[in-house]
Amino acid sequence: MFSLGRCYLFFLFLFLSIFSCSHMKDGKYVQIGNPYDIEMISKVYGLSMESLRDANPEKNFEEGTWIFIPRLREGRVLQETSRSPSSIARQSLIGHQDFLWPIKRNPISISSPFGDRGFGKTHDGVDIPSPRGTKIYAAAKGKVIFCKRMKGYGRLIIVDHGKDVHTIYAHNSKNLVRVGDQVSEKTVIALVGASGRATGNHLHFEVRIDGEAYDPLPFLDQNREIFIGKNERSSGQ
């Protein structure tokens, strides 16, 4: 009887320990997709690099590394999501119309699509080649939360559309908005360029939901002819 009681207390203690540990680290894990992804994750989640390092003391933040994102925004627990387009991602866009193309051209040329680039490297957005100085529009209404240079991305703008949905516009030759500006799909926010790590004039465009990058194409309006692969007529390179 005594030993059964001790066994009961042991398993009760073990259960409570596991339960406590599982709730001590409220948040989610995300994978670093490219060398500059960690800085983007920091900006979109509103976490300092120090906070990320404190939450991941043994991580080196290299490509492919899974890192822990702690509980954010008044105690809300971040939910696990997939990096590929999914019904979860679509659910996050309820209340938003489909995004409009940030480059107003038809046809649209995509020189580098979203996803695997080989050798363990990923591309977190789509590259839209256009002549230097081409106008870049916000994909939908929102608020500018970041507008300056970032390593790798060059001149960069991040627009917050609510519901943890953000769009990113990178390699700009010139940014035309400021942090705090309210924008819409009619707002010219920047001009195409090749700032940062870029081999030619193009817009690098990302859609991030809850901090993670998703293929932008399913979220963009489908009334454009799209070429996957460089279209020399529109590249400006």
C-alpha positions as CSV (number, residue, x, y, z in Angstrom):
1,M,0.0,0.0,0.0
2,F,2.9,2.3,1.0
3,S,4.7,1.6,-2.3
4,L,1.6,2.1,-4.4
5,G,1.2,5.5,-2.7
6,R,4.7,6.4,-3.4
7,C,4.3,5.4,-7.1
8,Y,1.2,7.5,-7.3
9,L,3.0,10.5,-5.9
10,F,5.9,10.0,-8.2
11,F,3.8,9.9,-11.3
12,L,1.7,12.8,-10.1
13,F,4.9,14.8,-9.6
14,L,6.2,13.7,-13.1
15,F,3.0,14.7,-14.7
16,L,2.9,18.1,-13.0
17,S,6.6,18.7,-14.0
18,I,5.9,17.9,-17.7
19,F,2.8,20.0,-17.6
20,S,4.7,23.0,-16.1
21,C,7.6,22.7,-18.5
22,S,5.3,22.6,-21.5
23,H,3.6,25.8,-20.4
24,M,6.8,27.7,-19.4
25,K,7.7,28.2,-23.0
26,D,4.6,29.6,-24.6
27,G,5.2,30.6,-28.2
28,K,6.2,28.9,-31.4
29,Y,9.2,27.6,-33.3
30,V,10.1,29.1,-36.7
31,Q,12.9,28.2,-39.2
32,I,15.4,30.7,-40.4
33,G,15.1,30.6,-44.2
34,N,17.9,32.8,-45.4
35,P,20.9,34.7,-43.9
36,Y,18.9,37.9,-43.3
37,D,15.7,36.2,-42.1
38,I,16.5,36.6,-38.4
39,E,16.5,40.4,-38.6
40,M,13.2,40.4,-40.5
41,I,11.7,38.0,-37.9
42,S,12.8,40.5,-35.2
43,K,11.1,43.4,-36.9
44,V,7.8,41.7,-37.7
45,Y,7.4,40.1,-34.3
46,G,8.5,43.3,-32.5
47,L,11.3,41.5,-30.6
48,S,14.8,42.8,-30.0
49,M,17.7,40.7,-31.1
50,E,18.7,40.5,-27.4
51,S,15.2,38.9,-26.6
52,L,15.6,36.4,-29.4
53,R,19.1,35.4,-28.2
54,D,17.9,35.2,-24.6
55,A,15.1,32.8,-25.8
56,N,17.6,30.8,-27.9
57,P,20.9,30.8,-25.9
58,E,22.4,27.8,-27.7
59,K,21.4,28.7,-31.3
60,N,23.7,30.2,-33.9
61,F,20.9,31.7,-36.1
62,E,22.3,30.2,-39.3
63,E,20.1,29.2,-42.3
64,G,17.9,26.3,-41.5
65,T,18.0,26.7,-37.8
66,W,14.8,26.4,-35.8
67,I,14.4,29.1,-33.2
68,F,11.9,29.8,-30.4
69,I,9.7,32.9,-30.5
70,P,8.4,33.6,-27.0
71,R,4.9,34.6,-26.0
72,L,4.0,38.1,-27.4
73,R,1.4,40.8,-27.5
74,E,-0.3,40.8,-24.1
75,G,0.1,37.1,-23.4
76,R,-1.2,35.8,-26.7
77,V,0.4,32.4,-27.5
78,L,1.7,32.2,-31.1
79,Q,0.3,29.2,-33.0
80,E,2.2,26.8,-35.1
81,T,1.8,27.4,-38.9
82,S,3.3,26.0,-42.1
83,R,5.6,28.0,-44.4
84,S,3.6,26.8,-47.4
85,P,0.2,28.4,-48.5
86,S,-2.6,26.9,-46.4
87,S,-6.1,27.4,-45.1
88,I,-4.5,28.7,-41.9
89,A,-2.9,31.5,-43.9
90,R,-6.1,32.2,-45.8
91,Q,-8.0,32.4,-42.5
92,S,-5.6,35.2,-41.4
93,L,-6.6,37.3,-44.4
94,I,-10.3,37.3,-43.6
95,G,-11.3,41.0,-43.8
96,H,-8.7,41.8,-46.4
97,Q,-9.3,41.8,-50.1
98,D,-6.8,39.9,-52.2
99,F,-3.6,41.8,-52.4
100,L,-3.0,43.9,-55.5
101,W,0.3,43.6,-57.3
102,P,2.8,46.2,-56.0
103,I,4.1,46.7,-59.5
104,K,1.3,47.9,-61.9
105,R,2.4,46.1,-65.0
106,N,0.7,43.5,-67.2
107,P,2.2,41.1,-67.9
108,I,4.2,40.6,-64.6
109,S,7.6,38.9,-64.7
110,I,8.8,36.8,-61.8
111,S,12.6,36.3,-62.0
112,S,12.9,34.3,-58.8
113,P,9.8,32.6,-57.2
114,F,9.2,31.7,-53.6
115,G,10.7,28.6,-52.1
116,D,13.7,26.3,-52.4
117,R,16.7,27.7,-54.2
118,G,18.7,24.6,-53.8
119,F,21.8,23.9,-51.5
120,G,19.5,24.3,-48.5
121,K,18.7,27.9,-49.3
122,T,15.2,29.4,-49.5
123,H,13.7,32.5,-51.0
124,D,11.1,34.2,-48.7
125,G,9.4,36.2,-51.4
126,V,9.1,36.8,-55.2
127,D,11.4,39.0,-57.2
128,I,9.7,41.3,-59.8
129,P,12.3,42.7,-62.2
130,S,11.5,46.3,-63.4
131,P,13.4,49.3,-64.6
132,R,15.0,51.4,-61.9
133,G,12.6,54.1,-60.7
134,T,9.4,52.1,-61.4
135,K,6.7,53.0,-58.9
136,I,6.0,50.5,-56.1
137,Y,2.5,50.5,-54.6
138,A,1.3,49.1,-51.3
139,A,-0.5,45.8,-51.9
140,A,-3.4,46.8,-49.6
141,K,-4.3,49.4,-47.0
142,G,-2.2,49.3,-43.8
143,K,0.3,51.2,-41.7
144,V,4.0,51.6,-42.3
145,I,5.9,50.1,-39.4
146,F,9.5,50.0,-40.8
147,C,11.2,52.2,-43.4
148,K,14.9,52.2,-43.7
149,R,17.9,50.1,-44.7
150,M,18.3,46.5,-43.5
151,K,21.3,44.3,-44.2
152,G,20.8,42.2,-47.3
153,Y,17.4,43.8,-48.1
154,G,18.7,47.3,-48.8
155,R,16.1,50.0,-48.5
156,L,13.1,48.2,-47.0
157,I,9.5,49.0,-46.2
158,I,7.2,46.8,-44.0
159,V,3.4,47.5,-44.0
160,D,1.2,46.1,-41.2
161,H,-2.2,45.1,-42.6
162,G,-3.6,43.9,-39.2
163,K,-4.3,40.4,-38.0
164,D,-0.5,39.7,-38.0
165,V,-0.4,40.1,-41.8
166,H,2.6,42.1,-43.2
167,T,4.0,42.8,-46.6
168,I,7.6,43.6,-47.3
169,Y,9.1,45.7,-50.2
170,A,12.9,45.5,-50.6
171,H,15.9,46.6,-52.7
172,N,14.2,50.0,-53.3
173,S,16.2,52.9,-54.8
174,K,14.1,55.3,-52.8
175,N,11.5,55.0,-50.0
176,L,8.7,57.6,-50.2
177,V,6.8,57.0,-47.0
178,R,7.6,57.2,-43.3
179,V,6.9,55.0,-40.2
180,G,3.4,55.7,-39.1
181,D,2.0,56.6,-42.5
182,Q,-1.4,55.0,-43.5
183,V,-1.2,53.7,-47.0
184,S,-3.5,52.0,-49.5
185,E,-3.2,50.2,-52.8
186,K,-3.2,53.7,-54.5
187,T,-0.2,54.9,-52.5
188,V,3.2,54.9,-54.1
189,I,5.5,53.9,-51.3
190,A,8.9,53.4,-53.0
191,L,10.8,53.2,-56.3
192,V,12.4,50.1,-57.7
193,G,16.2,49.8,-57.3
194,A,19.0,47.4,-56.5
195,S,20.0,48.4,-53.0
196,G,21.3,45.8,-50.6
197,R,22.2,42.3,-51.9
198,A,20.8,42.5,-55.4
199,T,22.2,41.7,-58.8
200,G,19.8,44.0,-60.8
201,N,16.8,46.3,-60.5
202,H,13.8,44.5,-59.0
203,L,11.3,44.5,-56.2
204,H,11.6,41.7,-53.6
205,F,8.1,41.3,-52.3
206,E,7.1,39.2,-49.3
207,V,3.9,38.2,-47.5
208,R,4.4,37.3,-43.8
209,I,1.6,35.9,-41.6
210,D,2.4,35.7,-37.9
211,G,6.0,36.4,-38.8
212,E,6.5,33.6,-41.2
213,A,7.0,34.0,-45.0
214,Y,4.4,32.6,-47.4
215,D,4.3,32.3,-51.1
216,P,2.8,35.7,-52.2
217,L,1.2,34.4,-55.4
218,P,-1.9,32.8,-53.9
219,F,-2.7,36.1,-52.2
220,L,-2.3,38.3,-55.2
221,D,-5.1,39.1,-57.6
222,Q,-5.2,36.6,-60.5
223,N,-6.1,39.1,-63.2
224,R,-2.5,39.4,-64.5
225,E,-0.5,37.4,-67.0
226,I,2.5,36.1,-65.1
227,F,5.9,34.9,-66.5
228,I,8.0,32.8,-64.2
229,G,11.5,33.5,-65.4
230,K,13.1,36.7,-66.5
231,N,11.2,38.7,-69.1
232,E,13.8,40.9,-70.7
233,R,11.2,43.4,-71.9
234,S,10.4,44.4,-68.3
235,S,13.6,43.6,-66.4
236,G,15.3,46.9,-66.8
237,Q,18.6,45.1,-66.4
